[in-house]
Amino acid sequence: MQTIPMIASVTSVDLRSAPIEPSWIHAGEPQARNATLSRSADGLASTLVWDCTAGTFEWHYDIDETIYFLEGSATISDGHGPAKTFTAGDVLFLPRGAVCHWHVESYVRKVAFCRRTQPKLVGLAMRAIGKAQRIFKRGSAPQATGLLGAA
């Protein structure tokens, strides 16, 4: 069985400009930057480092995103409960379809674990194919014949 090596990364990478959609900005002039740290072979999962300067804006999530806050802080509200301030060490999950209001007082830096979803039918088909492949591999293993050393 072929193994694939792990890929290590650091979060202290050079970031490039990743402007926030102008119509989402409500106050200030937040400047966002990011860098991709990893991407899965199928392109459905990725890990990014993202930072942003002071401002207030909304963000529309078209993917599932889990955030790990590295430094600074952001007060975030999804309109379903009170706003919460997240700081270094906090984790937040934002499902696809969420719209959140961000207030960054001075600066925030995060790692984002992003997962694109595929239509349920495609996901079901992919799982079925994977299961069939695993069954086939088990079924094609050499069988002991009990004739070892027989002439």
PyRosetta script that sets phi, psi and omega in degrees:
from pyrosetta import init, pose_from_sequence

init()
pose = pose_from_sequence("MQTIPMIASVTSVDLRSAPIEPSWIHAGEPQARNATLSRSADGLASTLVWDCTAGTFEWHYDIDETIYFLEGSATISDGHGPAKTFTAGDVLFLPRGAVCHWHVESYVRKVAFCRRTQPKLVGLAMRAIGKAQRIFKRGSAPQATGLLGAA")
pose.set_psi(1, 129.4)
pose.set_omega(1, -179.8)
pose.set_phi(2, -78.0)
pose.set_psi(2, 133.4)
pose.set_omega(2, 176.0)
pose.set_phi(3, -106.3)
pose.set_psi(3, 154.1)
pose.set_omega(3, -179.0)
pose.set_phi(4, -114.7)
pose.set_psi(4, 132.7)
pose.set_omega(4, -177.1)
pose.set_phi(5, -71.0)
pose.set_psi(5, 151.9)
pose.set_omega(5, 174.7)
pose.set_phi(6, -71.6)
pose.set_psi(6, 160.7)
pose.set_omega(6, -179.1)
pose.set_phi(7, -123.3)
pose.set_psi(7, 113.9)
pose.set_omega(7, 179.6)
pose.set_phi(8, -91.7)
pose.set_psi(8, 151.9)
pose.set_omega(8, 178.4)
pose.set_phi(9, -148.3)
pose.set_psi(9, 168.7)
pose.set_omega(9, 174.5)
pose.set_phi(10, -124.9)
pose.set_psi(10, 160.2)
pose.set_omega(10, -179.2)
pose.set_phi(11, -95.0)
pose.set_psi(11, -2.8)
pose.set_omega(11, 179.5)
pose.set_phi(12, -93.0)
pose.set_psi(12, 55.9)
pose.set_omega(12, -178.8)
pose.set_phi(13, -100.2)
pose.set_psi(13, 161.8)
pose.set_omega(13, 174.9)
pose.set_phi(14, -70.7)
pose.set_psi(14, 132.0)
pose.set_omega(14, -179.6)
pose.set_phi(15, -103.8)
pose.set_psi(15, 151.4)
pose.set_omega(15, 177.2)
pose.set_phi(16, -117.0)
pose.set_psi(16, 156.0)
pose.set_omega(16, -177.7)
pose.set_phi(17, -56.4)
pose.set_psi(17, 134.1)
pose.set_omega(17, 177.7)
pose.set_phi(18, -139.3)
pose.set_psi(18, 75.9)
pose.set_omega(18, -172.8)
pose.set_phi(19, -55.8)
pose.set_psi(19, 141.8)
pose.set_omega(19, 174.3)
pose.set_phi(20, -75.9)
pose.set_psi(20, 140.5)
pose.set_omega(20, 177.0)
pose.set_phi(21, -50.7)
pose.set_psi(21, 120.4)
pose.set_omega(21, -174.7)
pose.set_phi(22, -54.4)
pose.set_psi(22, -35.3)
pose.set_omega(22, -179.0)
pose.set_phi(23, -71.0)
pose.set_psi(23, -12.8)
pose.set_omega(23, 179.0)
pose.set_phi(24, -87.4)
pose.set_psi(24, -15.9)
pose.set_omega(24, -176.6)
pose.set_phi(25, -80.6)
pose.set_psi(25, 127.9)
pose.set_omega(25, -178.9)
pose.set_phi(26, -107.4)
pose.set_psi(26, -27.0)
pose.set_omega(26, -179.9)
pose.set_phi(27, -157.2)
pose.set_psi(27, 146.6)
pose.set_omega(27, 178.2)
pose.set_phi(28, 78.2)
pose.set_psi(28, -169.1)
pose.set_omega(28, 178.4)
pose.set_phi(29, -131.2)
pose.set_psi(29, 66.5)
pose.set_omega(29, -177.7)
pose.set_phi(30, -62.7)
pose.set_psi(30, 133.7)
pose.set_omega(30, 177.9)
pose.set_phi(31, -111.6)
pose.set_psi(31, 116.6)
pose.set_omega(31, -178.8)
pose.set_phi(32, -106.3)
pose.set_psi(32, 148.7)
pose.set_omega(32, 176.9)
pose.set_phi(33, -140.9)
pose.set_psi(33, 157.6)
pose.set_omega(33, 176.4)
pose.set_phi(34, -154.9)
pose.set_psi(34, 171.5)
pose.set_omega(34, 173.6)
pose.set_phi(35, -154.0)
pose.set_psi(35, 138.2)
pose.set_omega(35, 177.5)
pose.set_phi(36, -83.4)
pose.set_psi(36, 128.2)
pose.set_omega(36, 178.3)
pose.set_phi(37, -94.3)
pose.set_psi(37, -34.7)
pose.set_omega(37, -179.3)
pose.set_phi(38, -157.7)
pose.set_psi(38, 158.5)
pose.set_omega(38, 176.4)
pose.set_phi(39, -146.9)
pose.set_psi(39, 136.3)
pose.set_omega(39, 179.5)
pose.set_phi(40, -70.5)
pose.set_psi(40, 159.2)
pose.set_omega(40, -178.2)
pose.set_phi(41, -59.2)
pose.set_psi(41, -34.3)
pose.set_omega(41, -179.6)
pose.set_phi(42, -86.7)
pose.set_psi(42, -1.7)
pose.set_omega(42, 177.5)
pose.set_phi(43, 76.7)
pose.set_psi(43, 3.8)
pose.set_omega(43, -176.8)
pose.set_phi(44, -86.9)
pose.set_psi(44, -17.4)
pose.set_omega(44, -179.5)
pose.set_phi(45, -128.4)
pose.set_psi(45, 142.2)
pose.set_omega(45, 177.1)
pose.set_phi(46, -150.7)
pose.set_psi(46, 161.1)
pose.set_omega(46, 177.3)
pose.set_phi(47, -126.1)
pose.set_psi(47, 131.1)
pose.set_omega(47, -178.1)
pose.set_phi(48, -130.2)
pose.set_psi(48, 154.9)
pose.set_omega(48, 164.8)
pose.set_phi(49, -106.0)
pose.set_psi(49, 135.6)
pose.set_omega(49, -176.6)
pose.set_phi(50, -139.0)
pose.set_psi(50, 140.1)
pose.set_omega(50, 172.5)
pose.set_phi(51, -137.1)
pose.set_psi(51, 164.3)
pose.set_omega(51, -176.6)
pose.set_phi(52, -155.6)
pose.set_psi(52, 143.1)
pose.set_omega(52, 175.5)
pose.set_phi(53, -89.3)
pose.set_psi(53, -179.8)
pose.set_omega(53, -173.8)
pose.set_phi(54, -56.1)
pose.set_psi(54, 140.9)
pose.set_omega(54, 175.3)
pose.set_phi(55, 160.8)
pose.set_psi(55, 172.0)
pose.set_omega(55, 177.3)
pose.set_phi(56, -124.7)
pose.set_psi(56, 129.1)
pose.set_omega(56, -176.7)
pose.set_phi(57, -156.1)
pose.set_psi(57, 165.6)
pose.set_omega(57, 172.9)
pose.set_phi(58, -107.2)
pose.set_psi(58, 158.6)
pose.set_omega(58, 178.3)
pose.set_phi(59, -136.0)
pose.set_psi(59, 129.6)
pose.set_omega(59, 179.7)
pose.set_phi(60, -102.4)
pose.set_psi(60, 118.8)
pose.set_omega(60, -174.8)
pose.set_phi(61, -92.9)
pose.set_psi(61, 115.3)
pose.set_omega(61, 176.6)
pose.set_phi(62, -103.2)
pose.set_psi(62, 10.4)
pose.set_omega(62, 177.3)
pose.set_phi(63, -141.0)
pose.set_psi(63, 165.5)
pose.set_omega(63, 168.1)
pose.set_phi(64, -80.6)
pose.set_psi(64, 135.4)
pose.set_omega(64, -179.7)
pose.set_phi(65, -137.6)
pose.set_psi(65, 127.4)
pose.set_omega(65, 171.9)
pose.set_phi(66, -107.2)
pose.set_psi(66, 128.7)
pose.set_omega(66, -176.2)
pose.set_phi(67, -111.4)
pose.set_psi(67, 135.8)
pose.set_omega(67, 169.6)
pose.set_phi(68, -117.8)
pose.set_psi(68, 116.7)
pose.set_omega(68, -176.9)
pose.set_phi(69, -80.1)
pose.set_psi(69, 127.5)
pose.set_omega(69, -178.0)
pose.set_phi(70, -94.6)
pose.set_psi(70, -43.6)
pose.set_omega(70, -179.6)
pose.set_phi(71, -158.9)
pose.set_psi(71, 164.3)
pose.set_omega(71, -177.4)
pose.set_phi(72, 73.3)
pose.set_psi(72, -159.6)
pose.set_omega(72, 179.9)
pose.set_phi(73, -155.8)
pose.set_psi(73, 159.0)
pose.set_omega(73, 175.3)
pose.set_phi(74, -146.4)
pose.set_psi(74, 136.8)
pose.set_omega(74, 174.0)
pose.set_phi(75, -99.5)
pose.set_psi(75, 123.3)
pose.set_omega(75, -171.0)
pose.set_phi(76, -126.6)
pose.set_psi(76, 137.6)
pose.set_omega(76, 176.8)
pose.set_phi(77, -132.9)
pose.set_psi(77, 142.1)
pose.set_omega(77, 176.1)
pose.set_phi(78, -109.1)
pose.set_psi(78, 5.8)
pose.set_omega(78, 179.6)
pose.set_phi(79, 81.8)
pose.set_psi(79, -1.5)
pose.set_omega(79, -179.6)
pose.set_phi(80, -105.0)
pose.set_psi(80, -5.9)
pose.set_omega(80, -179.0)
pose.set_phi(81, -165.6)
pose.set_psi(81, -178.1)
pose.set_omega(81, 179.7)
pose.set_phi(82, -67.5)
pose.set_psi(82, 152.0)
pose.set_omega(82, 176.5)
pose.set_phi(83, -63.5)
pose.set_psi(83, 148.5)
pose.set_omega(83, 179.2)
pose.set_phi(84, -129.9)
pose.set_psi(84, 140.2)
pose.set_omega(84, 177.1)
pose.set_phi(85, -93.3)
pose.set_psi(85, 127.7)
pose.set_omega(85, 179.9)
pose.set_phi(86, -109.5)
pose.set_psi(86, 135.5)
pose.set_omega(86, -179.5)
pose.set_phi(87, -130.3)
pose.set_psi(87, 179.8)
pose.set_omega(87, -178.2)
pose.set_phi(88, -49.9)
pose.set_psi(88, 130.6)
pose.set_omega(88, 179.8)
pose.set_phi(89, 96.3)
pose.set_psi(89, -15.7)
pose.set_omega(89, 179.1)
pose.set_phi(90, -78.9)
pose.set_psi(90, 153.3)
pose.set_omega(90, 178.5)
pose.set_phi(91, -125.6)
pose.set_psi(91, 141.2)
pose.set_omega(91, -179.3)
pose.set_phi(92, -140.3)
pose.set_psi(92, 134.0)
pose.set_omega(92, 174.9)
pose.set_phi(93, -107.1)
pose.set_psi(93, 130.2)
pose.set_omega(93, 178.3)
pose.set_phi(94, -122.6)
pose.set_psi(94, 112.0)
pose.set_omega(94, -178.5)
pose.set_phi(95, -77.3)
pose.set_psi(95, 154.5)
pose.set_omega(95, 175.1)
pose.set_phi(96, -52.5)
pose.set_psi(96, 134.5)
pose.set_omega(96, -179.5)
pose.set_phi(97, 99.9)
pose.set_psi(97, -14.6)
pose.set_omega(97, 178.9)
pose.set_phi(98, -70.2)
pose.set_psi(98, 148.5)
pose.set_omega(98, 171.1)
pose.set_phi(99, -126.1)
pose.set_psi(99, 118.4)
pose.set_omega(99, -176.8)
pose.set_phi(100, -119.0)
pose.set_psi(100, 147.9)
pose.set_omega(100, 177.2)
pose.set_phi(101, -104.4)
pose.set_psi(101, 120.4)
pose.set_omega(101, -177.3)
pose.set_phi(102, -104.9)
pose.set_psi(102, 137.6)
pose.set_omega(102, 168.4)
pose.set_phi(103, -126.3)
pose.set_psi(103, 112.9)
pose.set_omega(103, 177.1)
pose.set_phi(104, -104.5)
pose.set_psi(104, 113.0)
pose.set_omega(104, -176.7)
pose.set_phi(105, -69.1)
pose.set_psi(105, -44.8)
pose.set_omega(105, 178.0)
pose.set_phi(106, -135.9)
pose.set_psi(106, -45.6)
pose.set_omega(106, -176.3)
pose.set_phi(107, -166.9)
pose.set_psi(107, 147.5)
pose.set_omega(107, 173.2)
pose.set_phi(108, -145.3)
pose.set_psi(108, 144.0)
pose.set_omega(108, 176.7)
pose.set_phi(109, -135.1)
pose.set_psi(109, 135.0)
pose.set_omega(109, -176.0)
pose.set_phi(110, -142.6)
pose.set_psi(110, 161.2)
pose.set_omega(110, 166.0)
pose.set_phi(111, -105.1)
pose.set_psi(111, 131.2)
pose.set_omega(111, 179.8)
pose.set_phi(112, -115.0)
pose.set_psi(112, 124.0)
pose.set_omega(112, 175.4)
pose.set_phi(113, -100.7)
pose.set_psi(113, 108.5)
pose.set_omega(113, -171.5)
pose.set_phi(114, -107.9)
pose.set_psi(114, 139.9)
pose.set_omega(114, 178.6)
pose.set_phi(115, -136.1)
pose.set_psi(115, 117.0)
pose.set_omega(115, 174.8)
pose.set_phi(116, -80.5)
pose.set_psi(116, 142.8)
pose.set_omega(116, 178.0)
pose.set_phi(117, -101.8)
pose.set_psi(117, 154.5)
pose.set_omega(117, 176.9)
pose.set_phi(118, -114.2)
pose.set_psi(118, 160.5)
pose.set_omega(118, 178.1)
pose.set_phi(119, -54.0)
pose.set_psi(119, 144.1)
pose.set_omega(119, -175.7)
pose.set_phi(120, -54.6)
pose.set_psi(120, -39.5)
pose.set_omega(120, -179.3)
pose.set_phi(121, -63.2)
pose.set_psi(121, -40.4)
pose.set_omega(121, 177.9)
pose.set_phi(122, -65.4)
pose.set_psi(122, -43.9)
pose.set_omega(122, 178.7)
pose.set_phi(123, -61.5)
pose.set_psi(123, -41.9)
pose.set_omega(123, 178.4)
pose.set_phi(124, -63.1)
pose.set_psi(124, -43.7)
pose.set_omega(124, 178.8)
pose.set_phi(125, -62.9)
pose.set_psi(125, -41.8)
pose.set_omega(125, -179.8)
pose.set_phi(126, -63.9)
pose.set_psi(126, -41.8)
pose.set_omega(126, 178.2)
pose.set_phi(127, -64.6)
pose.set_psi(127, -39.9)
pose.set_omega(127, 179.3)
pose.set_phi(128, -64.5)
pose.set_psi(128, -41.5)
pose.set_omega(128, 178.3)
pose.set_phi(129, -63.7)
pose.set_psi(129, -44.4)
pose.set_omega(129, 178.8)
pose.set_phi(130, -60.4)
pose.set_psi(130, -42.5)
pose.set_omega(130, 179.2)
pose.set_phi(131, -65.1)
pose.set_psi(131, -42.9)
pose.set_omega(131, 179.0)
pose.set_phi(132, -61.8)
pose.set_psi(132, -40.2)
pose.set_omega(132, 178.8)
pose.set_phi(133, -63.8)
pose.set_psi(133, -41.7)
pose.set_omega(133, 179.0)
pose.set_phi(134, -65.3)
pose.set_psi(134, -41.3)
pose.set_omega(134, 178.6)
pose.set_phi(135, -64.3)
pose.set_psi(135, -43.4)
pose.set_omega(135, -179.8)
pose.set_phi(136, -62.0)
pose.set_psi(136, -43.2)
pose.set_omega(136, -179.8)
pose.set_phi(137, -62.8)
pose.set_psi(137, -40.1)
pose.set_omega(137, 178.5)
pose.set_phi(138, -67.1)
pose.set_psi(138, -39.3)
pose.set_omega(138, -177.9)
pose.set_phi(139, -73.0)
pose.set_psi(139, -20.6)
pose.set_omega(139, -177.1)
pose.set_phi(140, -96.2)
pose.set_psi(140, 5.1)
pose.set_omega(140, 178.9)
pose.set_phi(141, -67.0)
pose.set_psi(141, 144.1)
pose.set_omega(141, 179.4)
pose.set_phi(142, -56.6)
pose.set_psi(142, 137.7)
pose.set_omega(142, 180.0)
pose.set_phi(143, -97.3)
pose.set_psi(143, 141.4)
pose.set_omega(143, 174.4)
pose.set_phi(144, -71.9)
pose.set_psi(144, 133.9)
pose.set_omega(144, -176.8)
pose.set_phi(145, -102.5)
pose.set_psi(145, -16.6)
pose.set_omega(145, -178.3)
pose.set_phi(146, 78.0)
pose.set_psi(146, 9.1)
pose.set_omega(146, -177.9)
pose.set_phi(147, -107.1)
pose.set_psi(147, 15.7)
pose.set_omega(147, -179.0)
pose.set_phi(148, -56.3)
pose.set_psi(148, 124.2)
pose.set_omega(148, 177.8)
pose.set_phi(149, 82.7)
pose.set_psi(149, -0.8)
pose.set_omega(149, 179.8)
pose.set_phi(150, -74.9)
pose.set_psi(150, 143.8)
pose.set_omega(150, -179.9)
pose.set_phi(151, -110.3)
pose.dump_pdb("model.pdb")
